[in-house]
C-alpha cells in the first residue's frame, strides 16, 4: 500500500513537471517573429504567476503551522 508521503511525491512530481512544461510553452510567446508584446504585458503575466505561486506556497506553510494545544 502506498504511504501518504509516497502518494505526495508521486503526484507532486507529475504536477511540477506539467507546470514546468507549461512555463516553457509560455516562453514560446517571447518569439518576436510570431508575437508582438509590451514589457507591461510581460510584467502583468509574471506578476500574476508570482502571486499565485506565493499564495500556493503560503498554503503549505499554513498547513504546517503548529497550533496551540493544552496538554
C-alpha positions in Angstrom: 0.0 0.0 0.0 1.2 3.5 -0.9 2.1 5.7 2.0 0.8 9.3 2.2 4.4 10.6 1.5 4.8 8.3 -1.4 1.5 9.5 -2.8 2.5 13.1 -2.3 5.8 12.6 -4.1 4.3 10.7 -7.0 1.6 13.4 -7.5 3.9 16.3 -6.8 6.5 15.2 -9.4 3.8 14.8 -12.0 2.2 18.2 -11.3 5.5 20.1 -11.1 6.7 18.6 -14.4 3.4 19.7 -16.0 3.8 23.2 -14.6 7.4 23.3 -15.9 6.2 22.2 -19.4 3.6 24.9 -19.4 6.1 27.6 -18.3 8.3 26.5 -21.3 5.3 26.8 -23.6 4.6 30.3 -22.2 8.2 31.1 -23.0 7.5 30.4 -26.7 5.5 33.7 -26.7 8.8 35.5 -26.4 9.4 34.8 -30.1 9.1 38.2 -31.7 8.9 36.6 -35.2 5.4 35.4 -34.2 4.2 37.7 -31.5 4.2 41.3 -30.5 4.0 42.4 -26.9 4.9 45.2 -24.5 7.0 44.8 -21.4 3.9 45.9 -19.4 2.1 42.9 -20.7 5.0 40.6 -19.9 5.2 42.1 -16.4 1.5 41.5 -15.9 1.9 37.9 -16.8 4.8 37.3 -14.5 3.2 39.3 -11.6 0.1 37.1 -11.8 2.2 33.9 -11.8 4.3 35.2 -8.9 1.2 36.0 -6.9 -0.3 32.5 -7.5 3.0 30.9 -6.6 3.2 32.9 -3.4 -0.4 32.0 -2.5 0.2 28.3 -3.1 3.5 28.4 -1.0 1.6 30.0 1.8 -0.9 27.2 1.8 1.9 24.8 2.5 3.3 27.0 5.2 -0.1 27.5 6.9 -0.7 23.7 6.8 2.5 23.2 8.8 1.9 25.8 11.4 1.8 24.4 14.9 -1.5 25.2 16.7 -1.8 25.8 20.4 -2.9 22.8 22.3 -3.3 22.2 26.0 -1.6 19.1 27.2 
